[in-house]
Amino acid sequence: MPYYIYRITQVGPIRRLEPLGRHDKFLSASAAAKALRKGIDPEKERIQVIFGANELQAEDAINTVRTPGPTLGADL
């Protein structure tokens, strides 16, 4: 499955996803993402590599809200 690179910007509650590329290997996707991150303002946008069978699955993975894992002492 390929790796997709997205530029993610958030304006209020709206998250905008801009596809920037597709790579078959993680190393090339990671290198491309690192190069793209050098030219952005991290306060306004971020670059993310995501794994998926297609663009739709990758975008779903980015937009999925994950529940936080257990914290130390949570069972007390």
C-alpha positions, 0 to 999 in steps of 0.5 A: 500500500502506498504512503500519501503526503498531506498538507493540513491547515485548520481554520477554526473547526474546519480542517483542510487537507491538501494532497501533496504526493504519493510514494510506494516506499516509506523512506521516500515519503519521509524524505519528501515530507521532511523537505516540505516541512522546512518551508512551512510555519508549524503554527499554521499548517503541518505536513503528514505522511499517512499509509492507506490503500487509496486517498480516501482511506488515507484521508479517513485515517487523518480525520479519525479522532483517536481516543487517548490511551490509558494514563499512569494511575488511571486505574486507582 
